[in-house]
Amino acid sequence: MDHASLYRVVDSAGQPSPWEQTVMIESVSRELQRYKDHFEEMVQERVLEIADTLWGTVSSLVHLAETQDEAARGHLRRLSDSCRVVASVLTFSSVYSEQLNYEFIYQLQQACLLHDIGKVGIPDTILLKPGKLTREEFDEMKKHTTIGAETLRQAYPRFQNNGILKMAIDIARSHHERWDAKGYPDGLKGDDIPLSAQIVAICDVYDALRSVRPYKPAFTHLESMLEIRRECGTHFNPAVCDAFSHCEEEIRHIYDINSK
């Protein structure tokens, strides 16, 4: 019986019978549930649209800041693409395959853009120093990890459902940790280091090796890979090292086309 027929029966009968009341209640309940389900879908879609727009704006600002530093130009695009490639190869690892899916890789590509956001709190005299840092200056530089994580964490209560922001906090704090626990700021060891930060770490180091710095010339791809392999099991997770080595030609290509 459709809704119109139901209402005609009720009108002609005057007072609805208990059976008619039950039918009406069930019908209205179904309609309300359908509306609720549809409304939740619309809200979720709108939230995702707003989150994507917001993150697009943040990414644009980060890229804009990058253009002010000639040495860093192209770094974020290279880092994002390299992280995507390494994470994709890691999906074939039985150890991490359950953790790595499309959503993780997408979030990693976005979240890694903020890995060094804490450097806004480091004096330019240290950031732009044309030479090797002193021990005291390096200790100050290391604070960019905690500054970045804390800055992002302040926004987290308003965006608790944003997986990109949560991952960005992990990466900002932990991308200088080492597999052997000799990194900073927390001295995390092994898989206590978030996987996202482990992937960013190896891609970031490769990019730094390939790039000119005030204290060193740019390494070739082969020289950089030798250094990466030398650090497997100490600085880097052996499984992540293997994945990086497996896709090294694609990593080389990403660096070359985004460095012109």
C-alpha angles and dihedrals in degrees: 000000000000123000095257092053091048092054092048091054091050093048094050093046095048105210112042116241120238089257092052091048090052092050091049093048092049091048093049090046091054091049092049091048091050090049091047092050092048092045092051090050091051092048092048092049091049092048090051091049091051092045091050091048092048093047091047089055092048091049091050091052091049091050090048091054089049092058089063089067112063093197093053097045111127092011096116095048090049091047094049094048093045092050090051092052096046093046091049091054090047090059086077090059111099089213095061105017094104092051095046117074137137093279093051093049093047092049091046092054090055101036095051089065089075097048093114098033089119091069088083085078095053119091116254089232087069100034094050100033109140095223146030117316122245118239090260092049092048091051088054092047091053089063090075088083095059094036090053095046093047092047091053092042090060089064095045099086089063094046104034092145093054107105092187092060093048091051091045089057091053092048096045091053101037110032090101095051117112132221089237093053094250095114132092157298097005105013091235117181133214117324092356081086110084110255091232090058091047091056093046091049096059094042091047093050092049090051091049091050092052093048131079114252129184089251100042144024123246114278122225119245091258093049090048093050091050089054092047092051091047089058096049110123092015110051096009138043107256091226092053089046090053091050091048092050091047091060099032094124091056090046089052090050092050091052095046098049093046096048100067 
